[in-house]
Amino acid sequence: QVQLVESGGGLVQAGDSLRLSCEASGRTFSTYTINWFRQAPGKEREFIASINWSGTYTYYADSVKGRFTISRDNAKNTVYLQMSNLKPEDTADYYCAAGVGGGKYGHWGQGTQVTVSS
């Protein structure tokens, strides 16, 4: 079993950078693809990035491609989301989740809030 905890959110200005962390407990963390999602007020949850177990494969939503970078350090049981050139539309609660097979996600964290002011 793995538990995920997000951190690093905050209030920033447009154009700033921020790094989110998704720290895991559990011995099997390094076997999971980890995904980042976000949900803005009144909107549906949106997939934004994923990274495979070894960190050799990453995938991004078009909305963040070129501005966000996902990475992982399995020795630290942590996945990072480096966010650059933030925009007000990036304001949302950010969540990480593990891929659990069959196109499904599980072990959701509690989320961390990111607010970008213009």
C-alpha beads as a LAMMPS data file, in Angstrom:
LAMMPS data file: protein, C-alpha beads

118 atoms
117 bonds

1 atom types
1 bond types

-500.0 500.0 xlo xhi
-500.0 500.0 ylo yhi
-500.0 500.0 zlo zhi

Masses

1 110.0

Atoms # bond

1 1 1 0.000 0.000 0.000
2 1 1 1.200 3.520 -0.749
3 1 1 0.039 6.828 0.695
4 1 1 0.693 10.095 -1.112
5 1 1 1.044 13.541 0.439
6 1 1 1.310 16.710 -1.632
7 1 1 3.067 19.869 -0.518
8 1 1 4.553 23.050 -1.899
9 1 1 1.462 24.975 -2.877
10 1 1 1.024 28.647 -2.154
11 1 1 0.189 32.097 -3.428
12 1 1 2.389 33.416 -6.228
13 1 1 2.235 36.055 -8.922
14 1 1 1.823 35.440 -12.618
15 1 1 5.154 34.519 -14.170
16 1 1 6.538 33.027 -10.960
17 1 1 7.658 29.456 -10.439
18 1 1 6.671 26.899 -7.829
19 1 1 7.647 23.315 -7.130
20 1 1 5.144 20.835 -5.790
21 1 1 6.137 17.596 -4.101
22 1 1 4.277 14.327 -3.845
23 1 1 5.865 12.247 -1.110
24 1 1 4.960 8.629 -0.668
25 1 1 5.074 6.146 2.110
26 1 1 5.298 2.465 1.353
27 1 1 7.866 0.200 -0.185
28 1 1 6.155 -0.117 -3.555
29 1 1 6.288 3.564 -4.530
30 1 1 9.003 3.016 -7.119
31 1 1 6.795 0.588 -9.032
32 1 1 4.013 3.090 -9.685
33 1 1 3.397 5.565 -12.457
34 1 1 2.587 8.813 -10.644
35 1 1 0.230 11.405 -12.047
36 1 1 -0.564 15.007 -11.250
37 1 1 -4.070 16.409 -11.564
38 1 1 -5.625 19.727 -10.723
39 1 1 -9.104 20.969 -10.046
40 1 1 -10.070 24.597 -10.233
41 1 1 -13.173 25.913 -8.452
42 1 1 -16.279 24.980 -10.372
43 1 1 -14.366 22.919 -12.901
44 1 1 -13.740 19.244 -13.473
45 1 1 -10.539 17.593 -12.409
46 1 1 -7.883 17.857 -15.100
47 1 1 -4.952 15.537 -15.776
48 1 1 -1.746 17.505 -16.217
49 1 1 1.290 15.214 -16.076
50 1 1 2.518 11.700 -15.468
51 1 1 5.825 9.931 -14.990
52 1 1 6.538 6.226 -15.212
53 1 1 8.188 4.181 -12.489
54 1 1 11.741 4.795 -13.654
55 1 1 11.313 8.407 -14.682
56 1 1 12.208 7.640 -18.271
57 1 1 8.800 8.463 -19.686
58 1 1 6.783 11.596 -19.036
59 1 1 3.578 12.936 -20.497
60 1 1 1.952 16.354 -20.256
61 1 1 -1.370 17.933 -20.992
62 1 1 -1.203 20.589 -23.680
63 1 1 -2.227 23.220 -21.147
64 1 1 1.046 22.849 -19.229
65 1 1 3.469 21.496 -21.820
66 1 1 6.630 23.556 -21.929
67 1 1 5.914 25.207 -18.578
68 1 1 5.656 22.279 -16.158
69 1 1 8.188 19.514 -15.592
70 1 1 7.508 16.293 -13.734
71 1 1 10.353 14.317 -12.200
72 1 1 10.903 11.740 -9.508
73 1 1 13.485 10.627 -6.991
74 1 1 12.691 7.065 -5.988
75 1 1 15.385 7.135 -3.309
76 1 1 13.356 9.883 -1.633
77 1 1 9.970 8.399 -2.517
78 1 1 9.035 11.716 -4.079
79 1 1 7.646 13.002 -7.336
80 1 1 8.032 16.671 -8.163
81 1 1 6.102 19.064 -10.343
82 1 1 8.172 22.086 -11.286
83 1 1 5.846 24.809 -12.504
84 1 1 7.205 27.814 -14.347
85 1 1 5.677 30.887 -15.938
86 1 1 2.557 30.395 -13.877
87 1 1 -0.672 31.939 -15.077
88 1 1 -3.842 32.869 -13.203
89 1 1 -5.593 29.984 -14.960
90 1 1 -3.205 27.584 -13.194
91 1 1 -4.981 28.398 -9.952
92 1 1 -6.341 25.123 -8.596
93 1 1 -5.979 22.392 -6.029
94 1 1 -3.243 20.043 -7.204
95 1 1 -3.346 16.328 -6.490
96 1 1 -1.085 13.388 -7.144
97 1 1 -2.319 9.862 -7.685
98 1 1 -0.837 6.510 -8.581
99 1 1 -1.732 4.547 -11.653
100 1 1 -3.316 1.329 -10.425
101 1 1 -3.923 -0.385 -13.720
102 1 1 -6.800 -0.469 -16.138
103 1 1 -6.501 3.244 -16.738
104 1 1 -7.528 3.953 -13.175
105 1 1 -5.963 6.065 -10.457
106 1 1 -5.743 5.472 -6.754
107 1 1 -3.987 6.386 -3.536
108 1 1 -4.949 10.031 -4.003
109 1 1 -3.287 12.624 -1.848
110 1 1 -5.186 15.325 -0.002
111 1 1 -4.100 18.050 -2.429
112 1 1 -2.188 21.288 -2.200
113 1 1 -3.577 24.650 -3.226
114 1 1 -1.928 26.879 -5.799
115 1 1 -3.139 30.426 -6.318
116 1 1 -1.684 32.604 -9.051
117 1 1 -2.496 36.280 -8.913
118 1 1 -2.399 38.498 -11.972

Bonds

1 1 1 2
2 1 2 3
3 1 3 4
4 1 4 5
5 1 5 6
6 1 6 7
7 1 7 8
8 1 8 9
9 1 9 10
10 1 10 11
11 1 11 12
12 1 12 13
13 1 13 14
14 1 14 15
15 1 15 16
16 1 16 17
17 1 17 18
18 1 18 19
19 1 19 20
20 1 20 21
21 1 21 22
22 1 22 23
23 1 23 24
24 1 24 25
25 1 25 26
26 1 26 27
27 1 27 28
28 1 28 29
29 1 29 30
30 1 30 31
31 1 31 32
32 1 32 33
33 1 33 34
34 1 34 35
35 1 35 36
36 1 36 37
37 1 37 38
38 1 38 39
39 1 39 40
40 1 40 41
41 1 41 42
42 1 42 43
43 1 43 44
44 1 44 45
45 1 45 46
46 1 46 47
47 1 47 48
48 1 48 49
49 1 49 50
50 1 50 51
51 1 51 52
52 1 52 53
53 1 53 54
54 1 54 55
55 1 55 56
56 1 56 57
57 1 57 58
58 1 58 59
59 1 59 60
60 1 60 61
61 1 61 62
62 1 62 63
63 1 63 64
64 1 64 65
65 1 65 66
66 1 66 67
67 1 67 68
68 1 68 69
69 1 69 70
70 1 70 71
71 1 71 72
72 1 72 73
73 1 73 74
74 1 74 75
75 1 75 76
76 1 76 77
77 1 77 78
78 1 78 79
79 1 79 80
80 1 80 81
81 1 81 82
82 1 82 83
83 1 83 84
84 1 84 85
85 1 85 86
86 1 86 87
87 1 87 88
88 1 88 89
89 1 89 90
90 1 90 91
91 1 91 92
92 1 92 93
93 1 93 94
94 1 94 95
95 1 95 96
96 1 96 97
97 1 97 98
98 1 98 99
99 1 99 100
100 1 100 101
101 1 101 102
102 1 102 103
103 1 103 104
104 1 104 105
105 1 105 106
106 1 106 107
107 1 107 108
108 1 108 109
109 1 109 110
110 1 110 111
111 1 111 112
112 1 112 113
113 1 113 114
114 1 114 115
115 1 115 116
116 1 116 117
117 1 117 118
